[in-house]
Amino acid sequence: GSYQVYVRQDCAGSGNGYSANSAAASFATLPANDDCSGAVTIGTISISSSNVGATQSQLPSTCTGSTSSSALDSWYQFTALSDGDALVSISANTVDVIVEAYSGTCGTLSSLGCADASGAGGEVLSLTGLTAGQTYFVRVYGWNGAVGNFNIGVTGAALPISIEYFKGTKQSNGHLLDWKVTCYNTPTVTMVLERSADGRNFKPLNSQTETSLRCLQPFSFMDAAPLAGINYYRLKSMDIDGKVTYSTIVALLNKDKGFELVSLVPNPVRTDAVLSITSANRSIIEIVVSDLSGKQLNKQRVNLISGNNLLPLNVRNLPAGTYQVSGLTADGVSRTLRFVKQ
């Protein structure tokens, strides 16, 4: 916030003992995004922000042939979740702002361009050729040291929702599903937890609509009445515009003991795959890769948790052909899946 400080002298024996107040000296606390390392995430929904209290972290840029005398800048960031272009838009009624975008990391930034229209009113910076998964940084400052409030947002390659994780564990009172979504580019997100008995036909189990602020925290749901056998779960998330994102499928086994090999992805596989195993309890099994004649080519011992387990498999040294992967317990229980190596 902004503050004012007054100073007066203790004049003993003069009136009430104090001089008149000095002229006010104003100052403001540093904003959290005063530097690149504290950059605030922006998305398609504009947020209210300010550079009041900001300090200069880099020299001013030359936009439209002229250079500001100083750059009291605040910082922002966004991640491109698809290849393509984006527009950084700023509306400012009382301050003439300058906006610049960068690729790279905070220690090694590379400018992608800047925008500086004359006078207050806002800026639009067009960015092209963005790369999916890359984080980009944006700094905003006022002309010749001006400070004030503004709204900032980005549209284009920054997509609204991504599912950070979706996982499940078997509990004594049911199946516990945990997940985390990133939805800062949409004001609300609707999340539908779906369940299936066969891994193909899913039905809604629970639905909830939450704000982007609530998305900062993880979510969980307890399925207190799971189906007999294997339960397949997935999360369907939908933004305010109706765009849908699905999670990976989690399989949990509703039995007192035992395990199942759920899937091997991708199949066919070229180099590396992930074997999904669901287990009713904590146990140790052997995972064996063999050819169709039964000749063992690879074997490893695996500790399973009660719930969904994901095991990386490296098959890049296998010749092209059809193989099988088996899970074996000490008491002779086995499960097998076939896969194709390209």
C-alpha positions in Angstrom: 0.0 0.0 0.0 0.9 3.7 -0.1 1.9 5.7 3.0 2.7 9.3 4.0 5.3 10.2 6.7 5.3 13.5 8.6 8.3 14.8 10.7 8.2 17.4 13.4 10.7 18.6 15.9 10.5 18.3 19.7 10.8 22.0 20.8 10.7 22.0 24.5 9.1 25.0 26.1 7.6 26.2 22.8 3.8 26.0 22.8 2.8 22.4 23.1 6.4 21.5 22.8 6.4 20.5 19.1 7.0 22.2 15.8 4.5 22.2 12.9 4.5 19.1 10.7 6.9 18.9 7.9 5.7 18.5 4.3 4.4 14.9 3.7 6.8 12.4 2.3 5.0 9.6 0.4 6.2 6.0 -0.1 4.8 2.6 -1.0 5.6 -1.0 -0.1 7.3 -3.1 -2.8 4.8 -5.2 -4.8 5.3 -8.9 -4.8 5.9 -8.8 -8.6 8.5 -6.1 -8.4 11.0 -8.4 -10.0 10.9 -11.2 -12.6 11.2 -13.9 -9.9 7.9 -12.8 -8.4 6.0 -12.6 -11.7 2.2 -12.9 -11.4 0.5 -15.4 -13.6 -2.0 -13.9 -16.2 -4.5 -15.5 -18.4 -7.5 -14.8 -20.7 -9.5 -13.2 -17.9 -7.9 -9.8 -17.2 -6.7 -9.1 -13.7 -6.4 -5.7 -11.9 -2.8 -4.8 -11.2 -0.6 -1.8 -10.6 3.0 -0.7 -10.7 2.6 1.6 -7.6 5.7 1.0 -5.4 7.6 -0.8 -8.1 11.3 -0.2 -8.7 13.3 -0.4 -11.9 14.7 -3.9 -12.5 15.9 -3.3 -16.1 16.7 -0.2 -18.2 13.8 1.2 -20.2 13.2 -0.2 -23.7 13.2 1.7 -27.0 9.7 1.4 -28.5 8.4 3.5 -31.4 11.8 5.2 -31.5 11.8 6.8 -28.1 12.9 5.8 -24.6 11.4 6.5 -21.2 13.6 8.1 -18.6 12.9 5.3 -16.1 11.1 2.0 -15.9 9.3 1.4 -12.6 8.2 -2.1 -13.7 5.9 -4.9 -12.5 6.2 -8.5 -13.8 3.8 -11.1 -15.2 4.1 -14.5 -16.8 2.0 -17.0 -18.8 2.6 -20.5 -20.2 1.8 -21.3 -23.8 0.0 -24.7 -23.8 -0.2 -24.8 -27.6 2.0 -23.6 -30.4 0.9 -20.3 -31.9 0.3 -16.6 -31.3 -0.9 -14.5 -28.4 -2.0 -11.0 -27.6 -1.0 -9.3 -24.3 -3.7 -6.6 -23.6 -3.5 -3.8 -21.1 -6.2 -1.2 -20.3 -5.1 1.9 -18.4 -7.1 5.0 -18.0 -4.7 7.3 -16.1 -1.2 6.1 -16.9 0.7 5.8 -20.2 2.1 2.2 -19.9 4.8 0.4 -21.9 4.7 -3.4 -22.2 7.5 -5.8 -23.1 7.6 -9.6 -23.4 10.5 -12.0 -23.0 11.4 -15.6 -23.5 14.0 -17.5 -21.4 14.4 -17.5 -17.6 14.6 -14.6 -15.2 18.4 -14.7 -15.3 18.7 -14.9 -19.1 15.7 -13.0 -20.6 15.5 -12.4 -24.4 13.1 -9.6 -25.6 10.3 -10.7 -28.0 9.1 -7.1 -28.5 7.5 -4.2 -26.9 4.5 -1.8 -27.4 4.2 1.9 -26.5 1.3 3.8 -27.9 1.2 7.5 -27.1 -0.8 8.6 -24.1 -2.9 6.7 -21.6 -5.5 4.2 -22.7 -3.7 0.9 -22.8 -1.4 -1.3 -25.0 -1.7 -4.4 -27.1 1.4 -6.5 -27.7 1.3 -9.1 -30.5 3.5 -12.2 -30.0 4.0 -14.9 -32.7 5.6 -18.3 -32.9 5.1 -19.3 -29.2 6.1 -22.8 -28.2 3.8 -25.1 -26.2 5.0 -25.6 -22.6 7.2 -22.5 -22.7 6.8 -19.9 -20.0 7.0 -16.2 -21.2 7.5 -13.1 -19.0 5.9 -9.7 -19.4 6.9 -6.4 -17.7 4.8 -3.3 -17.5 5.9 0.2 -16.6 4.8 3.8 -16.9 6.3 6.4 -19.2 8.9 8.6 -17.5 8.3 7.0 -14.0 4.5 7.2 -14.0 2.7 4.8 -11.8 -0.9 3.7 -11.6 -3.5 1.0 -11.9 -4.3 -1.1 -15.0 -5.9 -4.4 -16.2 -3.8 -7.0 -17.9 -4.6 -10.3 -19.7 -3.3 -12.6 -22.5 -5.3 -14.4 -25.2 -4.2 -17.0 -27.8 -1.8 -19.8 -27.0 -2.4 -19.8 -23.3 -5.1 -22.4 -22.8 -7.4 -22.2 -19.8 -7.2 -25.6 -18.0 -4.6 -28.2 -17.5 -4.8 -31.2 -15.1 -1.6 -31.2 -13.0 -2.3 -34.7 -11.6 -5.1 -37.2 -11.0 -4.4 -40.2 -8.8 -6.2 -42.7 -6.6 -5.6 -44.9 -3.6 -7.5 -47.7 -1.9 -8.6 -46.8 1.6 -10.4 -48.9 4.3 -13.6 -47.0 3.7 -13.5 -46.7 -0.1 -11.5 -45.3 -3.0 -9.8 -41.9 -2.5 -9.3 -39.8 -5.7 -7.0 -36.7 -5.5 -6.4 -34.1 -8.2 -5.1 -30.7 -9.0 -6.1 -28.5 -11.9 -4.7 -25.2 -13.2 -7.5 -22.9 -14.3 -6.3 -19.4 -13.9 -7.5 -18.4 -17.4 -11.2 -19.1 -16.7 -13.3 -17.6 -13.9 -14.9 -21.0 -13.1 -14.2 -24.6 -13.9 -16.7 -27.6 -13.7 -15.1 -30.9 -12.7 -16.9 -34.1 -13.3 -15.5 -37.3 -11.7 -16.5 -40.2 -13.9 -16.4 -44.0 -13.1 -16.5 -47.1 -15.3 -16.6 -50.8 -14.8 -14.9 -51.6 -18.2 -12.7 -48.6 -18.9 -14.8 -47.6 -21.9 -18.3 -46.6 -20.7 -18.0 -43.8 -18.1 -20.8 -42.4 -15.9 -20.7 -39.2 -13.7 -19.9 -40.0 -10.1 -19.5 -36.4 -8.7 -19.7 -32.9 -10.2 -18.5 -29.6 -8.7 -18.0 -26.0 -10.1 -15.3 -24.0 -8.5 -13.7 -20.6 -9.0 -10.2 -20.0 -10.3 -9.1 -19.0 -6.8 -10.3 -22.3 -5.4 -8.2 -24.0 -8.1 -5.1 -22.9 -6.3 -5.8 -25.8 -3.8 -6.0 -29.5 -4.5 -9.3 -31.5 -4.6 -10.3 -34.9 -3.4 -13.4 -37.2 -3.4 -14.1 -40.5 -1.6 -16.0 -43.1 -3.5 -17.6 -44.8 -0.5 -19.4 -47.4 -2.6 -17.0 -48.6 -5.3 -18.1 -51.3 -7.8 -17.0 -54.9 -7.4 -13.7 -55.7 -9.1 -11.8 -53.0 -11.1 -13.1 -49.4 -10.9 -11.9 -47.1 -13.7 -11.9 -43.3 -12.9 -11.2 -40.2 -15.0 -11.6 -36.5 -14.4 -13.5 -34.3 -17.0 -12.9 -30.6 -16.6 -14.8 -27.9 -18.5 -14.1 -24.2 -18.6 -16.7 -21.4 -18.9 -16.6 -21.6 -22.7 -17.3 -25.3 -22.8 -13.8 -26.5 -23.6 -13.3 -30.0 -22.2 -10.1 -31.6 -20.8 -9.8 -35.2 -19.7 -7.3 -36.7 -17.3 -5.6 -40.0 -17.6 -7.5 -43.1 -16.4 -6.9 -44.4 -12.9 -7.8 -48.0 -12.0 -8.5 -49.2 -8.5 -9.2 -52.8 -7.4 -12.1 -53.3 -5.0 -10.9 -56.6 -3.5 -9.3 -57.6 -0.2 -6.2 -58.8 -2.0 -4.8 -59.3 -5.5 -3.7 -57.1 -8.4 -4.5 -56.5 -12.1 -2.4 -55.3 -15.0 -4.6 -52.5 -16.4 -2.8 -51.2 -19.5 0.5 -50.6 -21.2 0.7 -47.2 -22.9 1.6 -46.6 -25.7 0.9 -49.9 -27.5 2.5 -50.3 -30.0 5.7 -48.9 -28.3 9.0 -47.8 -29.8 11.2 -47.1 -26.8 9.5 -46.5 -23.5 6.1 -47.3 -22.1 4.2 -47.1 -18.8 2.6 -50.1 -17.2 -0.5 -49.4 -15.1 -1.1 -51.8 -12.2 -3.9 -51.7 -9.7 -3.4 -53.5 -6.4 -5.8 -54.2 -3.6 -3.1 -54.0 -0.9 0.6 -53.3 -0.5 2.5 -56.2 -2.0 5.6 -57.2 -3.9 5.4 -58.7 -7.4 7.8 -59.6 -10.2 7.3 -58.0 -13.6 8.6 -60.2 -16.4 8.9 -59.3 -20.1 9.0 -62.3 -22.4 8.6 -63.3 -26.0 5.6 -65.5 -27.1 7.6 -68.7 -26.5 8.0 -67.8 -22.8 11.7 -66.8 -22.9 12.3 -64.2 -20.2 14.0 -61.1 -21.6 13.7 -58.7 -18.6 12.7 -59.2 -15.0 12.3 -56.7 -12.1 10.9 -56.8 -8.5 8.3 -54.1 -7.8 6.8 -52.8 -4.6 3.1 -52.0 -5.1 1.0 -49.6 -3.1 -2.6 -50.1 -2.4 -4.2 -48.4 -5.4 -2.9 -47.3 -8.8 0.7 -47.9 -9.7 2.6 -46.6 -12.7 5.7 -48.5 -13.7 8.1 -47.2 -16.5 9.2 -49.9 -18.9 12.3 -49.5 -21.2 11.9 -51.8 -24.2 14.1 -49.9 -26.7 16.6 -52.8 -27.0 13.9 -55.3 -28.0 13.7 -56.3 -31.7 10.4 -55.5 -33.4 7.7 -58.0 -32.7 5.0 -59.1 -30.2 5.8 -59.6 -26.6 4.0 -60.1 -23.2 4.5 -58.5 -19.8 3.5 -60.5 -16.8 3.0 -59.8 -13.1 3.8 -62.7 -10.7 3.3 -63.0 -7.0 5.1 -65.3 -4.6 2.1 -67.6 -4.3 1.8 -68.1 -8.0 -0.9 -65.6 -9.0 -0.1 -64.1 -12.5 -1.6 -61.5 -14.9 -0.4 -60.9 -18.4 -0.7 -58.3 -21.2 0.5 -58.4 -24.7 2.2 -55.5 -26.5 3.8 -54.8 -29.9 7.4 -53.4 -30.2 7.9 -51.4 -33.3 
